[in-house]
């Protein structure tokens, strides 16, 4: 693992104009071309690129500790990796007792030709297709599509701008049904800000042939998050988000 420098000086160098300062950095290598934030690759487009100098990586990262990220680098030294270190708050349902600050509950759930179950450390286990078991999950079974009604579950959590990220893994599963459905499921993620403006953050499709996929949603300045889970299939289908967690 190569050395990593973060702090006010490093950020100042890059934001202040590395192109001028680089003339005094004999042997500086501008060999960092990407950054990973919790597994999502971000291309470095700024003209003030991160660089390596005397075994250290210099990157505009003085704000990282404040944002709750721990920086590191890939083995080949060409990728900066940021992992979140914030406090985890687990999704559940119902009203949370006062002082219980590791759960977020009381979601708004609207099912149309569907049923949903949100569990933290529940008594009923659900399984991935490979047999891995989970007690923490958001589970949905969508019913048969009809001309008047498609299977859809809308699950909304009130966040009040207290969180910075949502993490889960998502996949089709076999739980109550006899097999994993071949009908795909679509998950539309909507974010609402304090002013009441709602935008579609992303739309994701899950199929029976996929391994569980990471679902990572940034939540800074987000007042509400809504998961609209739907299917247009002619048969029932089961879907789950495993170990859903909100990170403060």
C-alpha positions as CSV (number, residue, x, y, z in Angstrom):
1,X,0.0,0.0,0.0
2,X,1.5,3.3,-1.0
3,X,1.5,6.2,1.4
4,X,-1.3,8.7,1.3
5,X,-1.2,12.3,2.4
6,X,-4.4,14.2,3.2
7,X,-4.9,17.5,4.9
8,X,-5.2,21.2,4.4
9,X,-1.8,21.6,2.8
10,X,-2.5,18.9,0.2
11,X,-5.9,20.4,-0.7
12,X,-4.4,23.8,-0.9
13,X,-1.8,22.7,-3.3
14,X,-4.3,21.2,-5.7
15,X,-7.0,23.8,-5.5
16,X,-4.4,26.6,-5.6
17,X,-3.0,25.4,-9.0
18,X,-0.7,22.4,-9.2
19,X,0.3,23.3,-12.8
20,X,2.4,26.2,-11.5
21,X,3.7,24.4,-8.4
22,X,4.6,21.3,-10.3
23,X,7.6,23.0,-11.9
24,X,9.3,22.7,-8.5
25,X,8.3,19.0,-8.0
26,X,11.1,17.1,-9.8
27,X,10.0,13.5,-10.2
28,X,6.3,14.2,-9.6
29,X,4.1,11.6,-11.4
30,X,0.6,12.5,-12.5
31,X,-0.4,8.9,-12.6
32,X,-3.7,8.9,-10.6
33,X,-6.5,8.9,-13.1
34,X,-9.5,7.8,-11.0
35,X,-11.0,7.9,-7.6
36,X,-13.3,5.3,-6.0
37,X,-16.0,6.4,-3.4
38,X,-17.5,3.3,-1.7
39,X,-16.9,1.2,-4.8
40,X,-18.2,3.7,-7.4
41,X,-15.4,5.0,-9.7
42,X,-15.2,8.7,-10.3
43,X,-13.2,10.1,-13.1
44,X,-10.8,13.0,-12.3
45,X,-11.6,15.7,-14.8
46,X,-10.0,18.7,-13.1
47,X,-6.9,20.2,-14.7
48,X,-5.3,20.1,-11.3
49,X,-4.8,16.3,-11.2
50,X,-3.9,14.2,-8.1
51,X,-0.2,13.3,-8.3
52,X,2.5,11.1,-6.7
53,X,5.6,12.7,-5.3
54,X,8.4,10.9,-3.3
55,X,6.1,8.0,-2.6
56,X,3.1,10.1,-1.4
57,X,-0.2,10.7,-3.2
58,X,-1.4,14.3,-3.1
59,X,-5.1,14.8,-3.5
60,X,-7.6,17.6,-2.6
61,X,-8.8,15.7,0.4
62,X,-8.6,18.0,3.4
63,X,-12.4,17.7,3.7
64,X,-12.5,13.9,3.8
65,X,-12.4,13.4,7.6
66,X,-15.2,15.9,8.0
67,X,-17.2,14.0,5.4
68,X,-16.6,10.7,7.2
69,X,-14.4,9.1,4.6
70,X,-11.2,7.1,5.2
71,X,-8.7,7.4,2.2
72,X,-6.4,4.7,0.9
73,X,-4.9,3.6,-2.4
74,X,-5.1,0.5,-4.7
75,X,-2.1,-1.8,-4.8
76,X,-0.9,-0.4,-8.0
77,X,-1.1,3.1,-6.6
78,X,-3.2,4.4,-9.5
79,X,-6.6,4.6,-7.8
80,X,-7.5,6.5,-4.7
81,X,-10.1,4.6,-2.6
82,X,-12.5,6.3,-0.2
83,X,-14.5,4.3,2.3
84,X,-17.2,5.7,4.4
85,X,-16.8,5.5,8.2
86,X,-20.0,7.1,9.3
87,X,-22.5,5.7,11.8
88,X,-24.8,3.0,10.4
89,X,-28.6,3.2,11.0
90,X,-30.6,0.2,10.0
91,X,-33.9,0.2,8.1
92,X,-36.9,-1.2,9.8
93,X,-40.6,-0.5,10.1
94,X,-42.9,0.7,12.9
95,X,-42.2,3.4,15.5
96,X,-38.7,3.4,17.1
97,X,-38.4,3.8,20.9
98,X,-36.7,7.0,22.2
99,X,-33.0,6.6,22.5
100,X,-32.7,3.8,19.9
101,X,-30.5,5.7,17.5
102,X,-29.3,2.7,15.3
103,X,-32.7,2.2,13.7
104,X,-34.8,4.3,11.3
105,X,-38.4,3.3,11.1
106,X,-42.0,4.5,10.4
107,X,-41.7,4.4,6.6
108,X,-44.6,5.2,4.3
109,X,-45.4,2.1,2.4
110,X,-48.0,2.0,-0.4
111,X,-48.6,-1.4,-2.0
112,X,-50.5,-1.9,-5.2
113,X,-51.0,-5.6,-6.1
114,X,-48.0,-6.2,-3.9
115,X,-46.8,-7.0,-0.3
116,X,-43.8,-5.7,1.5
117,X,-41.9,-6.6,4.7
118,X,-39.1,-4.5,6.3
119,X,-37.0,-6.3,8.9
120,X,-34.1,-5.6,11.2
121,X,-32.9,-8.7,13.0
122,X,-36.2,-10.4,12.1
123,X,-37.3,-13.8,13.0
124,X,-37.9,-14.8,9.4
125,X,-34.9,-15.5,7.3
126,X,-34.6,-14.7,3.6
127,X,-32.0,-16.1,1.3
128,X,-29.9,-15.1,-1.7
129,X,-29.9,-17.5,-4.6
130,X,-26.5,-18.8,-3.4
131,X,-28.0,-19.7,0.0
132,X,-26.6,-16.7,2.0
133,X,-29.1,-15.9,4.7
134,X,-30.2,-12.4,5.9
135,X,-32.3,-11.2,8.9
136,X,-32.1,-7.5,7.8
137,X,-33.9,-6.7,4.6
138,X,-36.6,-4.9,2.6
139,X,-38.7,-7.6,0.9
140,X,-41.3,-7.2,-1.7
141,X,-43.6,-9.7,-3.6
142,X,-45.2,-8.2,-6.7
143,X,-48.4,-9.6,-8.0
144,X,-49.5,-10.5,-11.5
145,X,-49.8,-7.6,-13.9
146,X,-53.3,-6.8,-15.1
147,X,-54.4,-4.0,-17.5
148,X,-55.8,-2.1,-14.5
149,X,-52.9,-2.7,-12.0
150,X,-49.2,-3.4,-12.2
151,X,-47.4,-4.8,-9.1
152,X,-45.8,-1.9,-7.3
153,X,-44.5,-1.1,-3.9
154,X,-43.5,2.5,-2.9
155,X,-41.5,2.7,0.3
156,X,-40.5,6.2,1.5
157,X,-38.3,7.1,4.5
158,X,-38.2,10.5,6.0
159,X,-34.6,11.5,6.4
160,X,-34.7,15.2,7.4
161,X,-31.2,15.7,5.8
162,X,-29.6,13.7,8.6
163,X,-28.0,11.0,6.4
164,X,-25.3,11.0,3.7
165,X,-25.7,7.6,2.0
166,X,-27.9,4.5,1.6
167,X,-26.3,1.1,1.1
168,X,-27.8,-2.3,0.3
169,X,-27.5,-5.2,-2.1
170,X,-30.5,-6.1,-4.2
171,X,-31.6,-9.1,-6.2
172,X,-34.5,-11.3,-7.1
173,X,-35.1,-14.1,-4.6
174,X,-37.1,-17.2,-3.9
175,X,-38.9,-16.9,-0.5
176,X,-42.6,-17.7,-0.6
177,X,-42.8,-18.8,-4.2
178,X,-41.5,-22.1,-5.5
179,X,-38.8,-20.6,-7.7
180,X,-37.0,-17.4,-8.7
181,X,-39.2,-15.6,-11.3
182,X,-37.7,-14.9,-14.8
183,X,-39.7,-11.6,-14.8
184,X,-37.4,-8.6,-14.2
185,X,-38.0,-6.0,-11.4
186,X,-37.4,-2.3,-11.8
187,X,-36.5,-0.1,-8.9
188,X,-36.8,3.7,-9.3
189,X,-35.1,5.7,-6.6
190,X,-36.5,9.2,-6.0
191,X,-34.9,11.8,-3.8
192,X,-36.9,14.8,-2.3
193,X,-35.1,17.9,-1.0
194,X,-36.2,20.2,1.9
195,X,-38.0,22.4,-0.6
196,X,-40.2,19.5,-1.7
197,X,-38.6,19.0,-5.1
198,X,-38.5,15.4,-6.1
199,X,-36.1,14.0,-8.7
200,X,-35.4,10.6,-10.1
201,X,-31.9,9.6,-8.9
202,X,-31.7,6.3,-10.8
203,X,-33.6,3.5,-12.3
204,X,-32.3,-0.1,-11.9
205,X,-33.4,-3.4,-13.4
206,X,-32.8,-6.7,-11.7
207,X,-33.1,-10.1,-13.4
208,X,-33.0,-13.7,-12.3
209,X,-29.5,-14.3,-13.8
210,X,-27.8,-11.5,-11.8
211,X,-25.9,-11.8,-8.6
212,X,-26.9,-9.3,-5.9
213,X,-26.0,-5.8,-7.1
214,X,-24.8,-3.0,-4.9
215,X,-27.3,-0.2,-4.5
216,X,-25.5,3.0,-3.3
217,X,-27.4,6.3,-3.1
218,X,-25.9,9.6,-1.8
219,X,-28.2,11.4,0.6
220,X,-26.7,14.7,1.5
221,X,-29.3,17.4,1.6
222,X,-32.0,14.8,1.0
223,X,-35.3,15.1,3.0
224,X,-36.9,11.9,1.7
225,X,-36.0,8.8,-0.3
226,X,-38.6,6.7,-2.1
227,X,-38.0,3.2,-3.6
228,X,-40.6,2.5,-6.3
229,X,-40.4,-1.3,-6.9
230,X,-42.4,-2.5,-9.8
231,X,-42.9,-5.3,-12.3
232,X,-45.0,-5.7,-15.5
233,X,-44.8,-9.5,-15.4
234,X,-47.6,-12.0,-16.0
235,X,-46.5,-13.9,-12.8
236,X,-45.6,-13.1,-9.3
237,X,-42.0,-12.1,-8.5
238,X,-40.0,-11.7,-5.2
239,X,-37.3,-9.0,-4.7
240,X,-35.2,-8.0,-1.7
241,X,-32.7,-5.4,-0.7
242,X,-30.3,-7.1,1.7
243,X,-28.9,-5.4,4.8
244,X,-30.3,-1.9,4.0
245,X,-28.5,0.7,6.0
246,X,-28.5,4.5,6.1
247,X,-25.1,6.1,7.0
248,X,-25.0,9.3,9.0
